[in-house]
């Protein structure tokens, strides 16, 4: 049973040993990225401990985020509600990592964490809250009777121990989507503790891909077990 997986946010944190950023180096990095097609940011501003690169978001204020925060111990890359594809985000992370290691004082990345947030529409119901409460949890009305009313959001969170060759740690969420009751919100967070040297930046991409695949291949399989339309 296929789903139209719609990704609404990608986040990356590339953690490095603490450094003292020189604003001139940060400006140099921004200028280098500004002229690139892979990882361009229009705006630059200094913040506590570093700088923020960003692109002006259209639409409703606060609904879109396209930025990179260069902090004293990490680089945070965020694309939320911008229409950024999986492939575009991979390119952005890889280019940011390579260029930062060339122009900033950090020499490696100690650990990485990625988040993928997406929405799908269940096949068996048009109300994701009902899907979570009645179908996935198996609750009837008596179970939620102690509460003053029906919940406006219902969800599940699972955390998995380190696994695989890279001892990846995955945390997932499945819940009704507050912006649209017809949709389920899915989140996968992958945490990787292996250091990455400048010549191994490709592994950063592979770890984001693994996080995305965990959602696409494993989390969707889990949900689909419950998402079965009743037949007479």
Residue, then its C-alpha position, 0 to 999 in steps of 0.5 A: x500500500x503506497x503513500x504520497x510521502x510529503x516531506x515538510x522539514x529537513x534538519x541537520x546538526x553537524x557537531x564539531x569541537x568548540x571553536x571561537x569564530x572570527x566574524x571575518x571567516x564567517x563572512x568569507x564563508x557566506x560570500x563563498x556560499x552566496x555564489x554557489x548553486x548548491x548552498x546559497x544563502x542571501x542574508x548574513x547576520x552575526x549572532x551569539x557565538x557565530x552567525x546565521x545565514x538565511x533566505x527570506x521566506x515567502x508566504x505566511x510569516x514563520x511558515x517557512x525557514x531556510x537557514x544555517x546557524x554557525x555556532x561555537x560547537x555545531x552547524x545547524x541546517x534547516x529547511x522547513x516548508x520551503x519545498x526543498x527536496x531530499x536531493x537538494x538537502x543532501x547537496x546543501x549539507x554536503x556543500x556546507x560541510x566541505x566549505x566550512x571545513x575549508x574556511x573555518x577552524x574546525x578540523x572534523x565533525x564529531x557527531x551528526x543528527x538529522x531530522x526528517x518530518x513528513x505527512x501522509x494521508x491514511x487510506x482507511x480514514x479521513x480523520x488521523x486522530x481517529x486512526x491513532x486512537x481507535x485503529x492504532x491504539x485500539x481505544x474505545x470511547x470508554x478509555x478516554x472518558x476520564x478526560x473532559x473531552x476528546x483529544x485534539x492530537x494523539x501520537x506515539x513516540x518510539x526510541x530504538x537502541x544503537x544498531x547497524x555498523x554505525x551504531x545509529x540511534x533512531x527516534x520516531x514520532x507518529x501523530x495526528x497533524x495539528x495543521x490538518x486532521x486528515x493527515x498523519x505527521x511522521x518524524x524520524x531523528x537519526x543520531x550518529x556518533x562517528x567522527x567525520x574527517x574532511x576526506x569523509x564528508x560523503x558519509x554525512x550524506x549517507x547518514x542523512x539518507x539512512x535517516x530518510x530511508x528509516x522513515x520511508x522503509x521502516x516507519x511507513x511499513x509500521x503504519x501500513x500494518x494498521x491502515x487497512x480498509x474494512x471490507x464487508 
